[in-house]
């Protein structure tokens, strides 16, 4: 609104103008980054290091629909797409959705055939194995398939050493090594 001047020969009318202040894009956005070296451990793990948004709030989602400011977590081994966006304050505009990928690797699990000693002529024993590497309260229940063993020994074979090889099972959260 102009004001402050007079003139003897004029009747001055002051007319207000308009100043419009528009939103600006989020001032500074530092994108989140995926946490590296995650390995399945039977507990929820944070998938990313938080991003930063001046002029708004960074929000995250694992499904691209439900967003929250909480950092996304996951338990199972796998590759996850993390969606993120900035919900701006009144002075800034929103920042479009972007994505990054985070991975939780399978935990190593070793299935080792137990050793046996028998005498010449005896039948092969019922083979068994030990497990090393379970996470949390996991046990053989999480395995898919049937644990099987191969061994070239049959009753009456010559004296010697025979290899017992386990196989036949998989698990979504474990990279299995058979020994």
ABEGO torsion letter per residue (X at the ends): XBBGBBBAABBBBBBBBBBBBBBBBBABBBBBBBBBGBBBAGBBBBABBBBBBBGEBBBBBAAGABBBABBBBBABBEBBBBBBBBBBBAABBBBBBBBBBBBBBBBBBBBBBBBBBBBBGBBBBBBBBBBBGBBEABBAAABBEBBBBBBABBBGBBBEBBBBBBBGBBBAABBBBBX
